[in-house]
Amino acid sequence: MSTRKYVIFALLINGLAPWAIYEWLSHYMSSIAALSIATLVPLADNVVHLIKHKKLDAFGTLMLFTLVLTLVLVSLGGSEKILLVRESLITGAVGLVFLGSLLFKRPLMFYLVVRFLNKDISDNWKYDYFRFVMRLMTLVWGGMLLLESVVRVILVFQLTTSQFLALSNFVLYGFVGAAIVWTVVYRKKSARRLEQIKLQSE
């Protein structure tokens, strides 16, 4: 599946489908039951990933964790708002993981770059500029995800359930999209700068 098709698929699964299911089921059952069912739909993407790769990625693990947490909270007297906040807990938790990794020798972005580029970049770590780039990218992603989480939590309490389900994923993909665009542009610029530093150090 191409990146474009996957983004469209993700928008349908995480945005349109939950809203449509909630709207339909809310006519036949309590709104809390309808919302509980609707919020299970985004797990489909992670189920596909699990079947295909025989393992959950970090995002999938967080989805399952927050789902269990949500169900526990609802069983203790939770409301629709708690169910809606679940999605924000995911991105907020990931954002905190990014920011927390800045306290370690190598931030999370370093390991993500290694995974997605599928090559060893350990030798670059000896350059101050490379370490700065990895930490800055980690900081930006952590900050964007945390900010997105805060914005969606505010929207939970400002909008109706239907309005939130219709708009929340546009907020999510808006923040993530902005972070991706910045990363692509900054990575090209920083890669050129790193090559110049390497040549000067020879």
PyRosetta script that sets phi, psi and omega in degrees:
from pyrosetta import init, pose_from_sequence

init()
pose = pose_from_sequence("MSTRKYVIFALLINGLAPWAIYEWLSHYMSSIAALSIATLVPLADNVVHLIKHKKLDAFGTLMLFTLVLTLVLVSLGGSEKILLVRESLITGAVGLVFLGSLLFKRPLMFYLVVRFLNKDISDNWKYDYFRFVMRLMTLVWGGMLLLESVVRVILVFQLTTSQFLALSNFVLYGFVGAAIVWTVVYRKKSARRLEQIKLQSE")
pose.set_psi(1, 130.5)
pose.set_omega(1, 179.7)
pose.set_phi(2, -69.3)
pose.set_psi(2, 162.0)
pose.set_omega(2, 179.8)
pose.set_phi(3, -59.7)
pose.set_psi(3, -40.5)
pose.set_omega(3, -179.0)
pose.set_phi(4, -63.7)
pose.set_psi(4, -45.2)
pose.set_omega(4, -179.9)
pose.set_phi(5, -65.6)
pose.set_psi(5, -37.3)
pose.set_omega(5, -179.7)
pose.set_phi(6, -66.6)
pose.set_psi(6, -39.7)
pose.set_omega(6, 178.5)
pose.set_phi(7, -62.0)
pose.set_psi(7, -43.2)
pose.set_omega(7, 178.4)
pose.set_phi(8, -63.1)
pose.set_psi(8, -43.6)
pose.set_omega(8, 178.4)
pose.set_phi(9, -60.8)
pose.set_psi(9, -44.0)
pose.set_omega(9, -179.2)
pose.set_phi(10, -63.9)
pose.set_psi(10, -39.2)
pose.set_omega(10, 178.8)
pose.set_phi(11, -64.3)
pose.set_psi(11, -40.6)
pose.set_omega(11, 179.3)
pose.set_phi(12, -66.5)
pose.set_psi(12, -45.6)
pose.set_omega(12, -177.3)
pose.set_phi(13, -68.8)
pose.set_psi(13, -43.5)
pose.set_omega(13, -174.0)
pose.set_phi(14, -91.4)
pose.set_psi(14, -17.7)
pose.set_omega(14, -177.2)
pose.set_phi(15, -114.9)
pose.set_psi(15, -67.0)
pose.set_omega(15, -173.7)
pose.set_phi(16, -68.5)
pose.set_psi(16, -45.3)
pose.set_omega(16, -176.4)
pose.set_phi(17, -60.0)
pose.set_psi(17, -50.3)
pose.set_omega(17, 178.9)
pose.set_phi(18, -59.2)
pose.set_psi(18, -40.6)
pose.set_omega(18, 179.9)
pose.set_phi(19, -64.2)
pose.set_psi(19, -46.2)
pose.set_omega(19, -177.8)
pose.set_phi(20, -65.1)
pose.set_psi(20, -42.3)
pose.set_omega(20, -179.7)
pose.set_phi(21, -65.6)
pose.set_psi(21, -41.9)
pose.set_omega(21, 178.5)
pose.set_phi(22, -61.6)
pose.set_psi(22, -46.4)
pose.set_omega(22, -179.4)
pose.set_phi(23, -60.1)
pose.set_psi(23, -40.2)
pose.set_omega(23, -178.4)
pose.set_phi(24, -72.0)
pose.set_psi(24, -50.4)
pose.set_omega(24, -175.4)
pose.set_phi(25, -71.3)
pose.set_psi(25, -26.4)
pose.set_omega(25, -177.6)
pose.set_phi(26, -64.3)
pose.set_psi(26, -14.8)
pose.set_omega(26, 177.6)
pose.set_phi(27, -83.6)
pose.set_psi(27, -14.1)
pose.set_omega(27, -174.2)
pose.set_phi(28, -118.0)
pose.set_psi(28, -9.9)
pose.set_omega(28, -179.2)
pose.set_phi(29, -151.3)
pose.set_psi(29, 177.3)
pose.set_omega(29, 179.9)
pose.set_phi(30, -64.2)
pose.set_psi(30, 152.4)
pose.set_omega(30, -177.5)
pose.set_phi(31, -63.1)
pose.set_psi(31, -33.2)
pose.set_omega(31, -179.4)
pose.set_phi(32, -68.8)
pose.set_psi(32, -37.3)
pose.set_omega(32, 177.7)
pose.set_phi(33, -68.7)
pose.set_psi(33, -41.8)
pose.set_omega(33, 179.2)
pose.set_phi(34, -62.7)
pose.set_psi(34, -41.8)
pose.set_omega(34, -179.6)
pose.set_phi(35, -68.8)
pose.set_psi(35, -36.5)
pose.set_omega(35, 178.4)
pose.set_phi(36, -60.0)
pose.set_psi(36, -43.0)
pose.set_omega(36, 179.3)
pose.set_phi(37, -69.4)
pose.set_psi(37, -42.8)
pose.set_omega(37, -177.8)
pose.set_phi(38, -62.5)
pose.set_psi(38, -36.1)
pose.set_omega(38, -177.4)
pose.set_phi(39, -76.9)
pose.set_psi(39, -7.1)
pose.set_omega(39, 175.4)
pose.set_phi(40, -80.1)
pose.set_psi(40, -20.5)
pose.set_omega(40, -174.7)
pose.set_phi(41, -59.4)
pose.set_psi(41, -44.0)
pose.set_omega(41, -179.6)
pose.set_phi(42, -58.6)
pose.set_psi(42, -18.9)
pose.set_omega(42, 178.8)
pose.set_phi(43, -68.5)
pose.set_psi(43, -15.5)
pose.set_omega(43, -179.1)
pose.set_phi(44, -58.3)
pose.set_psi(44, -40.0)
pose.set_omega(44, 179.9)
pose.set_phi(45, -61.1)
pose.set_psi(45, -40.6)
pose.set_omega(45, -179.5)
pose.set_phi(46, -74.7)
pose.set_psi(46, -29.8)
pose.set_omega(46, 175.9)
pose.set_phi(47, -65.3)
pose.set_psi(47, -43.0)
pose.set_omega(47, 177.1)
pose.set_phi(48, -59.8)
pose.set_psi(48, -44.3)
pose.set_omega(48, 179.1)
pose.set_phi(49, -62.6)
pose.set_psi(49, -41.5)
pose.set_omega(49, -179.4)
pose.set_phi(50, -64.0)
pose.set_psi(50, -43.8)
pose.set_omega(50, 179.9)
pose.set_phi(51, -66.0)
pose.set_psi(51, -40.5)
pose.set_omega(51, -176.4)
pose.set_phi(52, -73.9)
pose.set_psi(52, -42.9)
pose.set_omega(52, -173.8)
pose.set_phi(53, -106.3)
pose.set_psi(53, -2.5)
pose.set_omega(53, 178.9)
pose.set_phi(54, 62.4)
pose.set_psi(54, 20.7)
pose.set_omega(54, 177.0)
pose.set_phi(55, -161.6)
pose.set_psi(55, 158.1)
pose.set_omega(55, 176.8)
pose.set_phi(56, -93.9)
pose.set_psi(56, 141.2)
pose.set_omega(56, 172.1)
pose.set_phi(57, -82.2)
pose.set_psi(57, 179.2)
pose.set_omega(57, -176.5)
pose.set_phi(58, -60.9)
pose.set_psi(58, -38.9)
pose.set_omega(58, -179.7)
pose.set_phi(59, -65.7)
pose.set_psi(59, -42.4)
pose.set_omega(59, 178.8)
pose.set_phi(60, -62.1)
pose.set_psi(60, -39.6)
pose.set_omega(60, 178.1)
pose.set_phi(61, -63.1)
pose.set_psi(61, -42.4)
pose.set_omega(61, 178.7)
pose.set_phi(62, -66.0)
pose.set_psi(62, -36.8)
pose.set_omega(62, 177.6)
pose.set_phi(63, -60.4)
pose.set_psi(63, -46.9)
pose.set_omega(63, -179.5)
pose.set_phi(64, -64.8)
pose.set_psi(64, -40.9)
pose.set_omega(64, -179.9)
pose.set_phi(65, -62.3)
pose.set_psi(65, -46.8)
pose.set_omega(65, -177.9)
pose.set_phi(66, -70.7)
pose.set_psi(66, -30.5)
pose.set_omega(66, 176.2)
pose.set_phi(67, -63.5)
pose.set_psi(67, -46.9)
pose.set_omega(67, 178.1)
pose.set_phi(68, -61.2)
pose.set_psi(68, -43.0)
pose.set_omega(68, 179.1)
pose.set_phi(69, -60.8)
pose.set_psi(69, -42.1)
pose.set_omega(69, 179.7)
pose.set_phi(70, -62.5)
pose.set_psi(70, -47.8)
pose.set_omega(70, -179.7)
pose.set_phi(71, -61.3)
pose.set_psi(71, -37.2)
pose.set_omega(71, 177.0)
pose.set_phi(72, -64.1)
pose.set_psi(72, -45.6)
pose.set_omega(72, -179.6)
pose.set_phi(73, -63.5)
pose.set_psi(73, -40.9)
pose.set_omega(73, 179.3)
pose.set_phi(74, -65.0)
pose.set_psi(74, -40.0)
pose.set_omega(74, -179.9)
pose.set_phi(75, -65.6)
pose.set_psi(75, -21.7)
pose.set_omega(75, 178.5)
pose.set_phi(76, -93.2)
pose.set_psi(76, 8.7)
pose.set_omega(76, 178.0)
pose.set_phi(77, 109.6)
pose.set_psi(77, 27.5)
pose.set_omega(77, -179.7)
pose.set_phi(78, -69.9)
pose.set_psi(78, 169.1)
pose.set_omega(78, -178.7)
pose.set_phi(79, -125.7)
pose.set_psi(79, -179.0)
pose.set_omega(79, 176.3)
pose.set_phi(80, -57.8)
pose.set_psi(80, -37.8)
pose.set_omega(80, -177.8)
pose.set_phi(81, -60.8)
pose.set_psi(81, -38.4)
pose.set_omega(81, 179.5)
pose.set_phi(82, -65.1)
pose.set_psi(82, -41.4)
pose.set_omega(82, 178.0)
pose.set_phi(83, -61.6)
pose.set_psi(83, -40.4)
pose.set_omega(83, -178.8)
pose.set_phi(84, -71.0)
pose.set_psi(84, -33.7)
pose.set_omega(84, -180.0)
pose.set_phi(85, -68.1)
pose.set_psi(85, -21.4)
pose.set_omega(85, -178.7)
pose.set_phi(86, -51.8)
pose.set_psi(86, -44.7)
pose.set_omega(86, -178.5)
pose.set_phi(87, -61.0)
pose.set_psi(87, -38.1)
pose.set_omega(87, -179.9)
pose.set_phi(88, -71.5)
pose.set_psi(88, -29.8)
pose.set_omega(88, 177.0)
pose.set_phi(89, -62.7)
pose.set_psi(89, -33.0)
pose.set_omega(89, -179.4)
pose.set_phi(90, -65.4)
pose.set_psi(90, -57.7)
pose.set_omega(90, -178.2)
pose.set_phi(91, -66.0)
pose.set_psi(91, -34.7)
pose.set_omega(91, 177.3)
pose.set_phi(92, -63.7)
pose.set_psi(92, -42.2)
pose.set_omega(92, 179.5)
pose.set_phi(93, -65.1)
pose.set_psi(93, -42.6)
pose.set_omega(93, 178.4)
pose.set_phi(94, -63.9)
pose.set_psi(94, -41.3)
pose.set_omega(94, 177.6)
pose.set_phi(95, -59.9)
pose.set_psi(95, -41.6)
pose.set_omega(95, 178.6)
pose.set_phi(96, -66.5)
pose.set_psi(96, -35.0)
pose.set_omega(96, 177.3)
pose.set_phi(97, -64.0)
pose.set_psi(97, -43.7)
pose.set_omega(97, 176.8)
pose.set_phi(98, -57.7)
pose.set_psi(98, -51.8)
pose.set_omega(98, -177.2)
pose.set_phi(99, -65.6)
pose.set_psi(99, -39.6)
pose.set_omega(99, 179.4)
pose.set_phi(100, -64.4)
pose.set_psi(100, -31.2)
pose.set_omega(100, -179.3)
pose.set_phi(101, -67.9)
pose.set_psi(101, -16.0)
pose.set_omega(101, 177.1)
pose.set_phi(102, -65.7)
pose.set_psi(102, -18.4)
pose.set_omega(102, 179.9)
pose.set_phi(103, -80.3)
pose.set_psi(103, -11.7)
pose.set_omega(103, -178.6)
pose.set_phi(104, -97.6)
pose.set_psi(104, 173.3)
pose.set_omega(104, -176.4)
pose.set_phi(105, -59.2)
pose.set_psi(105, -45.4)
pose.set_omega(105, 179.7)
pose.set_phi(106, -124.2)
pose.set_psi(106, 126.9)
pose.set_omega(106, -177.7)
pose.set_phi(107, -73.5)
pose.set_psi(107, 166.5)
pose.set_omega(107, -176.2)
pose.set_phi(108, -57.8)
pose.set_psi(108, -36.8)
pose.set_omega(108, -177.2)
pose.set_phi(109, -59.6)
pose.set_psi(109, -32.4)
pose.set_omega(109, 178.7)
pose.set_phi(110, -58.7)
pose.set_psi(110, -46.5)
pose.set_omega(110, -177.9)
pose.set_phi(111, -71.2)
pose.set_psi(111, -32.0)
pose.set_omega(111, 176.6)
pose.set_phi(112, -68.6)
pose.set_psi(112, -38.7)
pose.set_omega(112, 177.8)
pose.set_phi(113, -64.0)
pose.set_psi(113, -42.7)
pose.set_omega(113, 178.9)
pose.set_phi(114, -60.7)
pose.set_psi(114, -42.1)
pose.set_omega(114, -177.9)
pose.set_phi(115, -68.2)
pose.set_psi(115, -47.8)
pose.set_omega(115, -174.0)
pose.set_phi(116, -78.9)
pose.set_psi(116, -29.4)
pose.set_omega(116, 175.9)
pose.set_phi(117, -84.4)
pose.set_psi(117, -17.7)
pose.set_omega(117, 178.0)
pose.set_phi(118, 55.6)
pose.set_psi(118, 44.3)
pose.set_omega(118, 176.0)
pose.set_phi(119, -152.2)
pose.set_psi(119, 157.4)
pose.set_omega(119, -177.0)
pose.set_phi(120, -82.1)
pose.set_psi(120, 120.1)
pose.set_omega(120, 179.0)
pose.set_phi(121, -117.9)
pose.set_psi(121, 20.7)
pose.set_omega(121, -176.3)
pose.set_phi(122, -59.8)
pose.set_psi(122, -34.0)
pose.set_omega(122, -178.7)
pose.set_phi(123, -63.2)
pose.set_psi(123, -26.7)
pose.set_omega(123, 180.0)
pose.set_phi(124, -69.4)
pose.set_psi(124, -18.8)
pose.set_omega(124, -175.4)
pose.set_phi(125, -64.7)
pose.set_psi(125, -20.0)
pose.set_omega(125, -179.3)
pose.set_phi(126, -73.3)
pose.set_psi(126, -11.7)
pose.set_omega(126, 179.9)
pose.set_phi(127, -93.6)
pose.set_psi(127, 129.1)
pose.set_omega(127, -179.9)
pose.set_phi(128, -57.3)
pose.set_psi(128, -40.1)
pose.set_omega(128, -177.1)
pose.set_phi(129, -64.1)
pose.set_psi(129, -41.5)
pose.set_omega(129, 179.6)
pose.set_phi(130, -63.3)
pose.set_psi(130, -42.0)
pose.set_omega(130, 178.9)
pose.set_phi(131, -63.5)
pose.set_psi(131, -38.3)
pose.set_omega(131, 177.4)
pose.set_phi(132, -63.4)
pose.set_psi(132, -43.1)
pose.set_omega(132, -179.5)
pose.set_phi(133, -62.0)
pose.set_psi(133, -46.3)
pose.set_omega(133, -179.5)
pose.set_phi(134, -62.1)
pose.set_psi(134, -41.0)
pose.set_omega(134, -179.4)
pose.set_phi(135, -71.7)
pose.set_psi(135, -37.9)
pose.set_omega(135, 178.8)
pose.set_phi(136, -66.1)
pose.set_psi(136, -43.4)
pose.set_omega(136, 179.5)
pose.set_phi(137, -64.3)
pose.set_psi(137, -38.0)
pose.set_omega(137, 177.1)
pose.set_phi(138, -65.1)
pose.set_psi(138, -42.3)
pose.set_omega(138, 179.5)
pose.set_phi(139, -63.5)
pose.set_psi(139, -44.2)
pose.set_omega(139, -178.8)
pose.set_phi(140, -63.8)
pose.set_psi(140, -46.6)
pose.set_omega(140, -180.0)
pose.set_phi(141, -65.3)
pose.set_psi(141, -42.1)
pose.set_omega(141, 177.9)
pose.set_phi(142, -62.3)
pose.set_psi(142, -43.7)
pose.set_omega(142, 179.7)
pose.set_phi(143, -65.7)
pose.set_psi(143, -41.6)
pose.set_omega(143, -179.5)
pose.set_phi(144, -65.7)
pose.set_psi(144, -43.5)
pose.set_omega(144, -179.7)
pose.set_phi(145, -66.8)
pose.set_psi(145, -39.2)
pose.set_omega(145, 179.1)
pose.set_phi(146, -67.6)
pose.set_psi(146, -41.4)
pose.set_omega(146, 178.6)
pose.set_phi(147, -64.6)
pose.set_psi(147, -41.3)
pose.set_omega(147, 177.8)
pose.set_phi(148, -60.1)
pose.set_psi(148, -40.3)
pose.set_omega(148, 179.6)
pose.set_phi(149, -62.8)
pose.set_psi(149, -44.6)
pose.set_omega(149, 179.9)
pose.set_phi(150, -63.2)
pose.set_psi(150, -43.3)
pose.set_omega(150, -179.5)
pose.set_phi(151, -61.8)
pose.set_psi(151, -44.0)
pose.set_omega(151, -178.2)
pose.set_phi(152, -70.3)
pose.set_psi(152, -32.6)
pose.set_omega(152, 176.0)
pose.set_phi(153, -64.2)
pose.set_psi(153, -40.6)
pose.set_omega(153, 177.2)
pose.set_phi(154, -62.0)
pose.set_psi(154, -43.1)
pose.set_omega(154, -179.8)
pose.set_phi(155, -63.5)
pose.set_psi(155, -33.5)
pose.set_omega(155, 179.1)
pose.set_phi(156, -54.3)
pose.set_psi(156, -41.8)
pose.set_omega(156, -175.0)
pose.set_phi(157, -93.2)
pose.set_psi(157, -1.6)
pose.set_omega(157, 179.0)
pose.set_phi(158, -106.4)
pose.set_psi(158, -22.2)
pose.set_omega(158, -176.0)
pose.set_phi(159, -114.5)
pose.set_psi(159, 163.4)
pose.set_omega(159, 172.5)
pose.set_phi(160, -74.4)
pose.set_psi(160, 164.8)
pose.set_omega(160, 179.9)
pose.set_phi(161, -57.9)
pose.set_psi(161, -44.6)
pose.set_omega(161, -179.8)
pose.set_phi(162, -62.4)
pose.set_psi(162, -44.3)
pose.set_omega(162, 179.6)
pose.set_phi(163, -63.6)
pose.set_psi(163, -41.5)
pose.set_omega(163, -178.5)
pose.set_phi(164, -64.9)
pose.set_psi(164, -45.3)
pose.set_omega(164, -179.8)
pose.set_phi(165, -62.0)
pose.set_psi(165, -31.8)
pose.set_omega(165, -179.4)
pose.set_phi(166, -75.9)
pose.set_psi(166, -30.3)
pose.set_omega(166, -172.8)
pose.set_phi(167, -107.6)
pose.set_psi(167, -23.2)
pose.set_omega(167, -168.9)
pose.set_phi(168, -59.8)
pose.set_psi(168, -40.7)
pose.set_omega(168, -177.2)
pose.set_phi(169, -75.2)
pose.set_psi(169, -20.2)
pose.set_omega(169, 171.9)
pose.set_phi(170, -68.4)
pose.set_psi(170, -34.6)
pose.set_omega(170, 175.2)
pose.set_phi(171, -66.3)
pose.set_psi(171, -46.9)
pose.set_omega(171, -179.7)
pose.set_phi(172, -57.9)
pose.set_psi(172, -54.0)
pose.set_omega(172, -177.3)
pose.set_phi(173, -71.0)
pose.set_psi(173, -22.4)
pose.set_omega(173, 175.0)
pose.set_phi(174, -67.1)
pose.set_psi(174, -47.8)
pose.set_omega(174, 179.0)
pose.set_phi(175, -67.0)
pose.set_psi(175, -46.4)
pose.set_omega(175, -179.6)
pose.set_phi(176, -64.6)
pose.set_psi(176, -40.1)
pose.set_omega(176, 178.4)
pose.set_phi(177, -62.0)
pose.set_psi(177, -42.4)
pose.set_omega(177, 178.1)
pose.set_phi(178, -63.0)
pose.set_psi(178, -40.7)
pose.set_omega(178, 179.3)
pose.set_phi(179, -65.4)
pose.set_psi(179, -38.8)
pose.set_omega(179, 179.7)
pose.set_phi(180, -66.4)
pose.set_psi(180, -45.9)
pose.set_omega(180, 179.4)
pose.set_phi(181, -59.7)
pose.set_psi(181, -46.3)
pose.set_omega(181, 178.7)
pose.set_phi(182, -60.6)
pose.set_psi(182, -42.2)
pose.set_omega(182, -178.3)
pose.set_phi(183, -63.0)
pose.set_psi(183, -44.2)
pose.set_omega(183, -179.6)
pose.set_phi(184, -61.7)
pose.set_psi(184, -47.4)
pose.set_omega(184, -178.8)
pose.set_phi(185, -65.7)
pose.set_psi(185, -46.6)
pose.set_omega(185, -177.2)
pose.set_phi(186, -68.0)
pose.set_psi(186, -36.9)
pose.set_omega(186, -179.6)
pose.set_phi(187, -62.5)
pose.set_psi(187, -42.6)
pose.set_omega(187, 179.0)
pose.set_phi(188, -63.3)
pose.set_psi(188, -42.7)
pose.set_omega(188, -179.8)
pose.set_phi(189, -66.5)
pose.set_psi(189, -45.7)
pose.set_omega(189, -177.4)
pose.set_phi(190, -69.8)
pose.set_psi(190, -31.9)
pose.set_omega(190, 178.7)
pose.set_phi(191, -64.7)
pose.set_psi(191, -41.5)
pose.set_omega(191, 178.3)
pose.set_phi(192, -64.6)
pose.set_psi(192, -41.7)
pose.set_omega(192, 179.5)
pose.set_phi(193, -64.8)
pose.set_psi(193, -39.7)
pose.set_omega(193, 180.0)
pose.set_phi(194, -65.2)
pose.set_psi(194, -40.0)
pose.set_omega(194, 178.7)
pose.set_phi(195, -62.8)
pose.set_psi(195, -38.8)
pose.set_omega(195, 177.5)
pose.set_phi(196, -64.1)
pose.set_psi(196, -41.3)
pose.set_omega(196, 179.2)
pose.set_phi(197, -64.2)
pose.set_psi(197, -40.1)
pose.set_omega(197, 178.6)
pose.set_phi(198, -63.3)
pose.set_psi(198, -42.8)
pose.set_omega(198, 179.5)
pose.set_phi(199, -64.9)
pose.set_psi(199, -38.7)
pose.set_omega(199, -179.7)
pose.set_phi(200, -69.5)
pose.set_psi(200, -27.2)
pose.set_omega(200, -178.2)
pose.set_phi(201, -83.7)
pose.set_psi(201, -10.1)
pose.set_omega(201, -179.3)
pose.set_phi(202, -75.7)
pose.dump_pdb("model.pdb")
